[in-house]
Amino acid sequence: MSFEGSYLGAADRISRQAIMECKICWTPYDPTEGDEFRQIDPGTPFSELPEDWSCPTCSGPKEQFMVLEDPGADALREAARIDAAVANLVTDFTEVFHSRMRGLPLVNKALRVEPVGFTAWQGQILGVLVTPWFMNLVLLPDGEDWSGLKPGEKEVISFPSGEYEFVHNTREMTGGYKACSLFSPMHEFTRQKDATDVARAVMAALFQEEHRAETDRAADIRARREAELSGPPAPSAESQVTTEPSRRAFLTAGLSEKNLG
């Protein structure tokens, strides 16, 4: 990633790996080397240099450096794309909290809406959404149009650790998305950190193949789906209560109890 003109403090437009160059004398700053003259340790990104740092050759100000090379540019662009999609999800569910959920017994007042571990996965964006009333695995589109998803429709999606059932839904800002319920309600979490620690552990366990024998529940999912054909419609992803202790057990592997202890 490069930009016209000088750095001028645009830290959000360069990665931690960016190699910068003084536009006055062409002296480079490479974060892998640091700056021995100013006792800047190797590994210090340009954006974290002291405010009074200047070019060691000509004393040109930091603001007048330009991007020479940025090996982390692609990752920076991907992170920005993911952040934008996830920001819409957070906006939607923050609005749901304020307009419909605040004050309800289902809500854990110690928690807030927070995305955890969202990353690109097979042309989609995957992560965990923590709210005061549920914790869900969430899949967002990455360049696709999911506005045609039918709320309440179910889909089984395979991961290295097993197969999981996601419910389709749509929201105003987010558009179409898919959610797999992990916890609801959230009263067993006493702190935000407890919930986010479990969410991170879920994201790690999801990709561990050694859990597949415990989590391969395709037959159970099919049996439940057949039973639902004559039953009432499934609740929405916003209010869905987890009624499957086995799913919680195999995804979190008791992590909630361990983190809360």
Sequence and secondary structure as in RCSB ss.txt:
>XXXX:A:sequence
MSFEGSYLGAADRISRQAIMECKICWTPYDPTEGDEFRQIDPGTPFSELPEDWSCPTCSGPKEQFMVLEDPGADA
LREAARIDAAVANLVTDFTEVFHSRMRGLPLVNKALRVEPVGFTAWQGQILGVLVTPWFMNLVLLPDGEDWSGLK
PGEKEVISFPSGEYEFVHNTREMTGGYKACSLFSPMHEFTRQKDATDVARAVMAALFQEEHRAETDRAADIRARR
EAELSGPPAPSAESQVTTEPSRRAFLTAGLSEKNLG
>XXXX:A:secstr
   SS  TT GGGS TT EEEETTT  EE TTT BTTTTB TT  GGGS TT B TTT  BGGGEEEEE TTHHH
HHHHHHHHHHHHHHHHHHHHHIIIIITT TT  TT   EEEEEEEETTEEEEEEE SS EEEEEEESSS  TT  
TT EEEEEETTEEEEEEEEEETTTEEEEEEEEESS TT  SHHHHHHHHHHHHHHTT GGGHHHH  HHHHHHHH
HHHTTS     TTT     HHHHHHHHTTHHHHHH 
